[in-house]
Amino acid sequence: TTANPVRADAEYGAKELLSMASILQRIVRSRTVAAVGCVGGAAVVDKLLTPPVRPLSSAAVGALGTVRIYQYEICPFCNKIKAMLDLHKVPYETVDVNPLMKKEIKFSKDYRRVPIAVVSSGSGEEEQINDSPVIAASLLERMKEKNVISASEADEFRSPKAMEWAKWSDEKLAVLLFPRMTRTFSESFQAFGYVMQVPHFSWVDKISNQIVGSFAMWMAQGKIKKKYGIEDESAAVRDAISHWLREGVGASPFAGGAKPNFADICVYGAVKAIERTPAFAEVMAETEIKPWYSRMTDAVQPGNSCSLRQ
């Protein structure tokens, strides 16, 4: 599959700032250890700062086995996978990945992006699936095999038209929404605020990610705008959403007609990714998307199938 331009350019973590995060963590750790004043205390503090991620649980076992999604909360591609699972009531669990260190996906040597899905069968075998289009296709195929949905429902869900709009969402809408939610450092800082609620992040992880990650996103938005010729990100987002509502959804409740299809899921995931930012409220106020978004929220019931968040 073709790499998504947003991930290629921004990757929600900026590799060049990795060393900055490492330095910050070392400084905070060293000062904390000095305050404790002993080697034993240093070991205790270090352990507290880096709590482990629990292994795959049995809580999310469903028709597809145990499904774990490694994610960033503000990643549009992660949100669309979760929305698809929620829509079809397929149990899953999530692990938030440290955007700077990515230690949670150290098992993935050649693929260092999110989302990553790990599916464990009843026999204990685990399969790693990379990249949101591949993850979606694989999970949908499993849904068919396990009779979660019928073959005809799957074909309708991923109709040729739905797949065209899904590609548009990934390659156009997500690109436009990124600079919209990172216009200023303050807005980037607010977007990255989700790290403060990640259960397994230490307080050093939280502070370093919110500061350095926010700065990385803010710096990346200018590069995105320049590469894709975006002069006014607000106007560009308004135009894109108007296009979606007019040509994609039309007079129906959803692009899929009476119920959401994969196009609805992809666009919903892209917009949901900015939900914690000022840009979200502006988009709701400045466009006609709110009724469709509300219908999607009712249909998806975000998080209804998530049994564990780490």
N, C-alpha and C positions, 0 to 999 in steps of 0.2 A: 504494500500500500504506500501511497505518497505521504510523506511526512507533512504534518499540519504546519502551516507557516507561522502560526502564533507560537507553537512550541519551539520551532526552529529558531525563531528570533528572540523570544523572551524566556521561554522555558520556566517561567515563574520562579526563577532562582538565580539566574545570571551567574554562570560558571566563574566569570572573572572576579566575582565578589566572594567566592568561597574562602579564599585565604583571609579576607577581612573578618569573616564570621569565625574562622578558626582562631585568629588572634584574640578576638573579643572573648570567646569562650575560655581561652587559656588564661586571660587576665582575670576574668571573674572567678574562675575556678581557683587560681593561685591565691587570690586575695581571701577567698572564702576559707581555703585550707589554712592560710596563715592565721586567720582569726581563730580557727579551731585549735591550732597550735600543736598538733601531734599527728604522727603518721596514721595511727588508728582512726583518728577523727577524719583525716583526709579520705581514707578508704570509705568510711561511712557516708561522707558528703558526696563523694563521687558516685556511689551507688544510688543515692537518693536523686542525684541530678540526672541519671540515665536509667530510668525504670524500663524493664524489658517489655516487649510486646508479647502478649500471650500467644501460644500456638493456636492453630485452627481449632475452634471449639465445636462442640456437637450441638450448640444452641441453634445454629442456622441451618441444620440439616433439613433439606426439603427434597422435592422431586429431582432436583438437579445435583444433589449431594450438598456439600458445604461450599458456599461461594463467598470468597473474600475479595473485596475491592480495595486496592492500595490507591490512595487518592490525595488530592488537595481539595479542600472545601470550596475554593473559589475557581476550580477548574471546570470549564463548561463541558468538557468531554467526559469527565468523571460524573458530573451531574446528570448527563443524559443516560449513562449506564444505570445509575441508581434509579432514575425515573422510570426506565423501562422495566426494571425488576419490581419496583413498587406498583406500577400499573398492572402487572400480571401476578402480583401477590407471590413473588418468588423470594423466599428468605435469603438474606445475605448479611454479611458483616463488613465493616470498613476499618481500615487502618490509615490514619493520616500520616503522610510521609513528611519528614523534615525537609522542607524545600532546599535548605542549604547543604546539609550533610547527607541526606538520603540514606541514612543507615538502615531504615526499615526495609529497603529493597536491595540490600547488599547481596542477597541471594541471586539477583538478576545481574549477571556480569556484563552482558552485551546490550541490555536495554535499560536505560536509566531515566525513563519518563513515566508519567502516569496518564491514564489509569493502567494498572496491571491487574488482571483477574487471576486468582488461583482457585481452581475448582478441585475439590477432594471428593473422590467417589467413596462409596461405602467400604471398599476394600482397602482404603487408606492411600491409594495412589493419587498424586497431585499433578495437575496440569497447569502450567503457566500460560496465560494468553495475553499478548501485548497489543496495544493500540485500540482505541475505542471502536472503529468500524469492524475490526476483526473480532473483538470481544462481543459486540452486539450480535454479529452474524453467528458466532459460535454458540452463544447462550440461547439465541432464538432457535437454532437447530436442535439443541438439547431439549428445549421446551416442546418442540414438535415430537421428538422421540419419546418423551415422557408424558405426552398427552396433556400438557399444561394448556396448549392451544392446538387447534387442528391445523392441518396443512393448508387448508383454504384460508384460515384466519391469518396464518403466517404470511402467505402470499399477499393478502390484502394489506397487511400491516407494513410490508416492505415492497409495495408496488413500485413499478418503474418511476412513476411521478413522485412518490414519497422519497425514493432514493435520490432523485434530482434535488429536491428541496433539502434533504439531509446534507448533501454535499454543499449546497449553498450555505446552509447554516454553519457548517464547520469551516468553510473557506472564506466566507464573506461576513456573516453576522458576527461570529466570534472574533474575527479580526477587528471589526469596528468597535465592538463593545470593550475590548481591552483598553485602548487609549481613552475611551469614555469614562471608565472607572478609575483611571490613574492620571487624571489631568494635573493634579497637584500632589505634592508629597503628603499632605494631610489626608487626601482621599485615598491614596495608596496605603497609608498607615491604617486608615479605618478598614480598608478591604482586608488587610493582613491581620486584623484584630482577632480573627477566628483562631489563630494559633494559641491564644491565651486560654482557650477552652479545650484544647486537645489533651485528653486524659494522661497519655504516657509521655508528654513532653516535660522535661525538667524546666525549672524556672529560667535557667540560662538559655535553654533552647527557645523558650517563649520570647524572652527579651531580645536575643540576637536575631531571631527570625523576624520579629515585628520591625525592628529597626533596619537591619540590613536588607531583609526581603522587601520591605516597603520602598527603600531607596532603589533597589534593583528594578522593581516594577515601574517606578516613576521615571527612571532613566531609559528604560526599554520602550516606553510609549512613544517617545520622540522618534526612535528608530523605526518603529512600526508605521507611524504616520508618514515618514519620509519615504519608506520603501513602497507603500501602497498609495501614495499620492493623496493622503487624507488631509485636507486643509481645515475643515470644520468637523470634528468628530461628532458633535451633537447633531448637526444637520444630517450628517451621513447616517447616523443611527436612526433618526426619524424617518428618513427616506427608505431605508432598508426595511424597517418594521411596517411602514405603509405598503410597501411592495409585497411583503409576506401576507399581510391581512387581505389585501386586494386580490392578489393572484394565487396565493397559496391556500388561504382559508376560504375566501369568498363569502357567500351567504350562509354557509353551513356552520354548525357549532365548532367543528374542527376541520383541519385539512383532510382528515380521514373520513369526513362526513359526520355520522352520528356519534362516532367514537374516535379517539386519537389514533393516528398512525405513527410511523417512525419519524416522519417529518415533524409532526407536532412535538414528539419527544425531544428531538434534537434542538429545536428552537426553544422549547421550554427549558432545557438544560442550560443553554447559553444565557438566557435571561436570568434564570435562577442563580447563576454563578455571581451575579452582581447584586443580589438581593440585600446584602448587608451594607451597601454603599449609597451615598447620596444620588448617584447616577440612576439607581433603580427607581426612586421616588420621582425623579425628573422624567424618566421614560414613561412611567405610568401616567404622569400628568400631561405630558406633551404629545402623546400618541393615543391611538384608539385601542391599544393592546390589552388594557386592563380586563375587559369582559372575557376575552379569550384566555388570558392568563389565569383568571379566577376559575374558569371552567376546567382548565388543565389541572390546577391545584386540587380541585374537588375530585377529579378523575384519578390523579396519580396518588394523592394523599402521601406527600413526601415523608419518607422514613417509616412508613407503616410496616414494611417488611424487613427493616434493619434490626437484627436481634442484638447486635453488639457493635459499639463504636470504640475504637482505641486511638 
